[in-house]
């Protein structure tokens, strides 16, 4: 691939353009918001404006509701040899393209499973897709050349290709992406009118649960409007679990020992099913989940402290598999949770203590 056109210069489109440009592809940028396209260009994502001739690949990075319109127009104008979209819903746009009589041979629906809470070109990064799954939904009609162009794009973005059927993809993202967004927002909404004293008690748990609630509402309305049925199906199942959990909690408050026992059993059931589901989430690099040991280190909120602790861990010959920071309320300090292989935890603890770090038991 030598040339590409990115139509839509939001977070995903600009990140793709940045990755391609960094690897020597000539990228042209288009957006109905010309200022946004110029902003992406100023960041090094390519050149704002139409390509002088047909490019190798056109990437349509607009909301799901606009895919058919934008892609159909690009095909009629002959802007590229191949076309793909990167919307988070696949079945509906493909059916609309077919209804419009678009050429499905030169089109491939895709979805990079990456994103951020922030939107727009200034939030984009060239490494957004590295190591992330990138779904492809080819059909028997898809030209081999277009499939190869899509695979080349994914390789240039250093993502991992995953082939799925379009409607199966939509059911999957309803479960693992769209429903979690709504549930995170529902929990965060409880905080909007909460007492200030309660909000000040927020710890890492509530921060983890509500992190994605900071996402742009308009973007999610576009996404959910294109995939309402599968999301509603998942939420219906969640609602059933919630009703059972509420009944179990009410039983725990009963004066009757038998009812309290039933309530405890109901709560244990949902917690254990949660354990089982959590254990199925892929681990590092998509591999089988690994149970890491956690070494919690007290750290002050000063420049260079994280670099120093990572350097000391490196001197211990220990690889940090993951890291989390838990800030202390009302103090310029916190705990860094270093996740390591279980057999390395004692060695790391010993070395860090020897270098003056306070380890939380």
N, C-alpha and C positions, 0 to 999 in steps of 0.2 A: 504494500500500500504506500503510494507516494503522496496522494492528495486526499483531503477529506473536507466535508462541509458539516458543520455543527449548527443545527437550527434550534435555537433556544439556549440562552447563555445564563441559566440559573446555576445552582450548585452542581448538578450532575453534568450538564452539558459543558460547563467551563472546566470542570475537573477532567473530563474526557479530553477536551481540547488541550489542556495543559500537559497531560500525559503523552498525547500524540506529538505535540510540538517538541517536547523534551527528547523524543526519540526520532526526530528528523522528518516527521510528516508535515507537509505544508497544509495548514488548517485555515479555512475560511469560516467566518462567524456571521450568523444572521439571527436577528431577534426583532420582533415587532416593536420592542423598546430599543431604539437605536442607541440611546445612552448606555443601556446595559451591555449591549454588544461592544461598544467602545471601551467600557470599563474592563470587560474580559480581555479585550485586545491589549489594553495598557498593562495588564498583569502578565502578559507573555503567552496568552492562549492562542494567538493567531492573528489574522488580519480581518478587521471588520469590513463586511461588504461581500457581494457576490463573487463567486469564482469566475475567471474569464472563460472557462470551458468546463465540460462535465468532469466531476471528480470521481475518484475510485469508489468512495463510500460517503453517503449522506446519513448522518446520525440525527434523528428527530428527537429532541429532548424537551418536549412540551407536555402539559397536563394530558391525562388520558382522554378527556373529552375533545381535545383538539387534534389528536393523532391522525384520524382519518382525513380531516380537512387539510392539514399541513402536508402530510405525506402524499395524499392524492395530488395536491398542487405541485409538489416537487417532482413527482413522476410525470405529470403532464408536461412540465417544462424541461424534462430530460436532464435534471441537474446532476445525476450520478449513474454509475453502472449498477450500484446496489444500494438498498435502503434498509435501515433498521430503526426501530424506536427503542427507547429505554424506559418506558413508562412502567409503573408498578402493577398494572393490570394488563392482561394479555388477551383474554377471550373476547371481550366486548369490542375493542378496537379492531381486531381482525375481522369480526363479523361485519362491522360497519364498513371496513375497507372492501370486503366482498360485495356488500350491497351497493356500494358506489361504483363497482366495476373496475376497481384498481387492479393492477398487475401484481398478483400475489407471488409470482415466480421470483421477482427481483426484490421482494420484501421479506424481512425476518423480524419477528417480535422478540425482544430480549429484555432482560431486567437485571441490572447490577444490584446485588444485595448489599448496598452501602449507602451511607448518608450521615447527616449531622443534624443537630437541633437547629442550627442556623441555616439560612437560605441565601440565595443570590450569588453572584460571581465572586464577591470578596470573601466568601466562606470556602471557596473551592481550593482543592489541593491536588497536585499531580499524583500523590500516593494514596488517594482516597480508596482505590479499589484493590490495592495490593493484598493478595491472599484471600480476597473475599469471593464468595460464589457469584457467578454471573450466569443467569438462566437464559437458555436458548430454547425457542419453541418452534422448531422447523416443522414443516408438513411435507408430504410426498411431492408437492408442487414446488418447493423451494429449490432454486437453482444452486447447484454445487458451488459455483463461483461466489454467490452471495454468502453461503454458509462459511466458505473459506475466508472471505473478507471479515466476517464477524469473528471468527476464531482468531484471526490475526489481530483485530482490534483488542480482543480480550487479552491476548498475549502481550501486546504493547502496553496495556494498562496493568499487566501483571496480576490479573484476576484468575479465577479458576472456573472453567466452563462447566455448566450442568445442563443437561438436556431434559426437558419436560414437555408434556402436553399442555396446551394453553390453559384449559379449564382446571386441570390438576394444579397448575401453578397458582391460579387465582384462589383455589381453596386452601392451598398451603400458606400463601402470604396472609390470607384472612386470619389464620391461626397464629402464625409466628411473628407477624408484623402489624397488621391493621387492628386486630383486637387488643394486643398489648398497648397500642397507642391510646385507644379509648379508655382502657382500664386505668392506665397511668393518669390520664386527664381526670377521670372520675375521682380517683383518690386525691389528686392535687386540688380538685374543686372543693373538697371538704375543708381545705386550709384557708380558702378565700375569706370566709367569715368567722374563722376560729378566733378564740381569745388569744391575745398577744402572748400571754404567758405560756400557753400550750405550744404556740409556734416556736418560741425560743427554745423549747425542749427538743426540737427536731435533731435527729442524729443521722448516722450514715444510712440506716435502713430506709427512712422516708426519702432521703435524697436519692437512693438507688431506685426506689419504686417510681418516683415522680420525675426522674431526669428527662425522659422524652416528652413530658407534658409541656416543656418549653417550646415545642415545635410550632411552626407557623400554622395557624388554624385554616387559612384559605387554601394552603397546599393540601391539607388533609381532607378538606371538604371535596376538593377535586378527586382525590384518590378514593375516598369512601363512596362518592357518588357513582364511581365506575365499578364498584365491587360490593354493593350493599347486601345482596342475598347471602353470600358465604359468610360475611362478617356477622350478619344477624343470626345465622345458624349457630356460629360459635358462641355468641353472646347468650343465645337461648339456653345452651348447655351450661354456660357459666351461671346464668340466673338460677337454673335448677340446683346447682351446687350451693349457691348463696342461700337459697331458701332452706335447704337441708342444714346448712351451717348455722343459720339463725335459729332454727328449731333446736339444734343441739346446744347452742349457747343458752337459750331460754331454759332448757332442761337442766343445765348446770347450775342455774339459780334456784332450782326447786328444793324444797325441804325433804322431798322423797328420795331416799337413797337409790332406789331402782332407776328413777328418772335421771338422777345425776350420773349414774353409771352409763345410761344410754347416751347422755349428752357427751360424756368424756369419750365414749367409743366413736361417736360421730365426728368429733373434732380430730381424734387421732387418725380416723380414716382419711379425712381430707389432707391432713398434714403428711401422712405416709404416701398418699397418691402424689402429692406435690414433690416429695423426695424422689419418687420414681420418675416423674416427668422431668425434673431438673437433671437427673442423672443421665438422661438421654440426649441432652444438649451436647453437640460436638465440642471437643476440647481444643487445645492449641493446634493451629494449622488444620483444623477439621478432623483431627485424629480422635481415637477413643478417649473419652474424658478421663483425666487423671486426678486422683485425690492428692493435692499438694499439702505440705505442712506450712503453717504460717508463723513467721517470726515477726513480732510486733515491736517496733523500735520507737522510743520517744524522740521526737525531732522538733527543734525550734523553727520558727517561721522566719528564717534568715536566708539571704541569697547564698547559694552554693552548698547548702546542707544536703540536698538530694544528691548532687553530684558526688559529694564526699562519701555518702553512705553507699552509693553504687560502686565507687572506686574501692572502698574497703571490702565490699562483697566480692568484687573481682579479684582482689588480692587473696581472698580466702579460696579462690578457685570454684566459687559457687555461681551457677547460672540462676538469675532471677527469672522465674517463669511468668510471674504476673505481679502487679503492685497496686495497692490502694492506699489512699491517704484519708485518715479520719481526723478532722480538725476538732480541737478542743473548744468547747463553748466558752467565750469570754476570755480566752488566753491566746497568746501568740505562740502556740505550740500545737502539737498533734501527734498522732501515731502513724507511722508508715508500716503497712502490713506487707511484708515481703513473702511471696509464695514461692516455695522451692520444693525440689524433690525431697520426700521424707527423710532419706538417708543423709541429706546434706544439712538438715536443720540444726543438729547439734554442733556441727563444725562452724556453721555461720554464726550461731549464737556465741560460741566461744571466742571467735575472732572479733566480732563486733564489741563484745564486752571488753576484750583486751585493748581495743582502740578507744575505749571511753564511752561507748554508747550505752544508754539505759534500755534494757530489754524488759518488756512487759510480760509477766508470767502468764 
